[in-house]
Amino acid sequence: MPELQVGDRRWSVAASSNLLDALNSAGVAVPYSCRAGSCHACLVRCLSGEPADALPQALEASKRQQGWRLACQCQVVDNLTVEVFDPLLDGLPAKVDRCDWLSSTVLRLRLVPDRPLRYRAGQHLVLWTADGVARPYSLASLPEEDRFLEFHLDCRQPGAFSDAARQLQPGDPMRLGELRGGALQYDPDWQNRPLWLLAAGTGLGPLWGILREALRQDHQGAIRVIHVAHDVSEHYLAGPLAELALVHPQVNIQLVTTAELPTALAELRVLSRQTMALLCGGPASVEQFAKRLYMAGLPRSQLLADVFLSRS
């Protein structure tokens, strides 16, 4: 049986054990969210030995050369010594700038890092509380324009991070983990193409940043934004979206509830095969969006999707 070592602790594990499970079952707390290699919350550094990695392409070559691996994607096949991501050593310090409710369930969190963070609209960032609770969230802020990093947190259900976030106050310390590319971004080559942004719930967060990025780059094509919420009160950016549409006549906003979604999707017509569509939200919503757009004639290569998985 291979042996796993963390610090002074060393124990045997069954061959081909999942590294994330082996660590957590032994009391070595490693956060995780998606277990699919997307969120990067479960980063560990291999100091000696090499696990079997099912998704090596999920990490940049430079990170892999430093020994970093995604524990959820690794199996212990030989003796292995690892150290877990330490937000105090490996994370970027930040402070809470503002924490307020955009609706009864959506908490807006704004953080100011100790040093500037280079990012693009729509990327993901792992957030760590002072108590060591971690969770990846998509950025809703606009780089080089907003002085803060903004995140929209869905707090409808209890969860380790969302419960901690409810208690945050301005000035509270936090740490920033790995910045991830994410599936969504604005490409300047789309400037004259129709752009559709379809979001469910807080999937609107990253698309809010991408929408403003498109307008900052003087996007000329028509932009259609569809936001799906459980009820009318949860269209948490209805005001800012309406204000944006007043200034930019090429922007069309459609707010629908979950009950209205089937009808709204049935009425969708893709008038140009040059249309680019960016989808964000839970798995069921993104699947509905994608299926309807494909049936309406949109090529799959012109559809980018970012799926939010269950909260923790």
N, C-alpha and C positions, 0 to 999 in steps of 0.2 A: 504494500500500500504506500502511495506517495505521502510525503510529509509537507505540511504547510506551516510556514513560520511568519509571524508578525511581531517585531520587536523581540522580546525575550520568550514569547510563547511559541511553542512548537507542538503540533499534534498531527496524527495520522488521519487521512481522509480516504474515502473509497476512490479507486481509480476512475477517472473521467467525471468526477464530481464537478458540478457547476461552481465556479470560483466565488461568485456572489453568494450563493446559498451556503457554501462551506464557511465563508467568513462570518456571515450573519448568524448562522446556527451555533457558531462558537463564541458568540458575544462580541465579535468585532463589528461595530456598527458601520455599515457602508450604505449610504442612501441609494435609492433607486426609484425609478418611476415607470419607464416604458418597458424595460427588459427586452428591448428590440434594437439596442444600439443607437438610438436616436437622441435621447435626452442627455447622455454623458454625465449623469449624476453619479454613476458608480465607478468613477476613475480610481484606479490603483496603480502604483508603480512597482514593477518587477525588479527586484534588486539582484536576484540570482535565480536561475532556472527560467524556463519558458513554458507558458501554458499553450494549449491548443486553442487558437483564436478563430472563431467561426466568421468574424467580420473584420478582418484587418483593415479594410479600406475605410472603415468608419472614422479612423483617426488619421490626422495628417502625419506624413512621414517624420517630421521633426519631433512630434510628440512620441511616436513609437520608438524613435532612436533614443529618447530619454527614458524609455522603459515603461511609459504609460500604456495601460490596457483598460478596456471596458470589462469589468468583472462579470457582467451579465452574459457576455459573449464568449467567455473563456472556460475551458475545462482543465482541471488539474490532472496532468498525465505523468508528472515527475515531481521530484522535490522542488519546492517553490518558496522563495522568500519575497514577501511583498510589504510595501508600506501603503497605508491608505492616504487619500488626499486630505491634507490638513489645511483647513481654510485659514488658520492663523499664520501658517508659513507659506502656503501656495496661493492663497486667495488675495484679491485686491481689496483693501479696506474701503468702505463706503459708509455714508450716514443717511438716515432717512431724512428727506427734505420735506415731504408731505405725504400724508396718508388720509384719504377721504373716500367717501362712498359716492359712486356715480349713479347707483341705484340701490335697491334694498339688498342686492346680492353681489354686486360688482364693486370691489375695492380697488381704487387707484393708488398705486404705490410709486412714489418718485424718490429716487436715490441719487446722491451726488458722490461719485467716487473720489478718492484722495488724489488721483491723477487722471488726466483725460483718458477715455477709452475710445479707441477707434473701432467703429462698427458701421454696419449698413442697416437700413430700415428692414425689419422683418426677421432679423437674426434672433437666435435663442441665447440666453445667458443663465447659468446656474446661480441661484441666490442661496446664501447661507445665513441663517439667523445666528445671533450670538450664542445660542444654546446648541448649535450644531445641527439644526434641521435644514435640509437642502431640498431645493426643487427647481427644475428648469422652467423658465417662462420666456415668452416671446416679447421682444422690445416693441413698444408702441410709440416711442419717441422718434424724433427726426434728428439724425446726426448733423452736427455743425449748426443747428438752429436752436434746439432745446438744450438748456444748460444742465439738464437732469436726464436720468434714465427712467423711462416710464413703463410700468407694467400694469395690466388689467387682470385682477385676480378674481376668479369665479369662486365665491364663498357660499354657494347654495348648500353644499354638502360639507360635513366636518372632515377635516384632514389635518395631518401634523403641521404642514406649513401654513395652510389657511387659518388654522386656529391660532398659531403663533402670530400671524400677520395682523389679526384683529386687535392684538394688544400693542402693536408698534406705535411709537410716538416720534414726532420730529426730534432729530438728534440721536436717536438710537443707532448703535453701530451694527453694521452688517458686513458680509464679505461676498465678493463676487468670484465665482468659479470660472469654468471654461466658457468662452464665447463660441457658439456654433453657427455654422452657415445657415442652416434651415433651408427649406425648399422654396421659399418665396423671396422674390426680389424684383426690383424694377430694372428693366434693361432699356437704356436710351434708344436702342434700335427699334423699340416699339412706338416711338413718338407719334407716328401717324396712323397707328393701328387702333381699332376699338379695344378697350380694356375693360374687362368685367371682373369685379371683386365681389365674391360671394362668401359671406361669413355667417356662422352660427354662434350665438353667445359671445364669449370673449375672444372667439376667433377673429372678431373685428379689430382687436388690438393691433396685431402686426399689419393688417391691411390699412388701418388708419395711418400708420407711419408710411407705408408704401404709397398710398393715395397722395399724401402730401409731398412725397419724394417725386412722384410723377408730375405733379403740378409745379414743383420747384424747377423741374427740368423742362418746363413748358410743353407738356404733352398736348398734342394737337387733336388726337383722335377722341371720339366719344368715350366717356367713362361711365360705366354703370355699376352702382354699388347696391347690393342686396344684403340686408341684415335680417336674420331670422332670430326671434326671441320667443321665450315661453309665453309672454304676454306683452301688451303694449308698454307697460311700465319698465320693461327690461331693455328697451331700445335706448341704452345708456348714453349713446353719443348722438341722439337725434338732433339736439340743438346745434352742436358744432358741425355736423354733417350738413344741416340745412344752411348754415351760415356760409360754409364753403361753396355750396351749390349756387348761392346767390352771387358770389364773386366770380365763379367759374361756370359759365352757362353750358359747357360741354359735360358737366357732371350731373348725372341723374341718380337720385336716391330713392330706393324702394324699401320700406320697412314692413315686414310681414311677421305674423305670429306663427307658431308651430302648426296651429290648426289651419292657417291659410296657405301654408307652404305647398301642398300638393297642387292647388289651383294656380299658384304663382309659377310653379315650375312648368306646369302644362302649357302656360301661356308664353313661355320663353321661346323666342325665335332668334336664331343666329343669322343675322342678315349679311355678315361678311365672314368668309372663311379665313380672313386675316386676324380675326378676333383672338386675343390672348385672355385666358381666364385664370384667375388665382383664387383658390378655394381654401378655406380654413375653418376648422371647427371639430366637433366630435366625429367619430368614425361613421355613424349612421347618416349624419347630415352631409358630410363630404361625399359619401357614396351616392346619396340622392342627387346632389349637385352634379357630380361627374357623370352619372348615368344619363341624366336628362340632357346635359350638354353634348354628350357623345351621340345620343339619339337625334339631337337637333342638327347634327352635322359638323360639330367642332372636332378637328383632328386631335387625337390624344396627345400629340407632341406639343400642342398649344394650350395644354391644361396642366397647371402646376398646383399641387395640393400639399397642405401641411395639416396633419391629423393630430388633434389634441387627444391624448389618452387619459385614462382615469386619474383623478387627483389623489394625492396622498399628503 
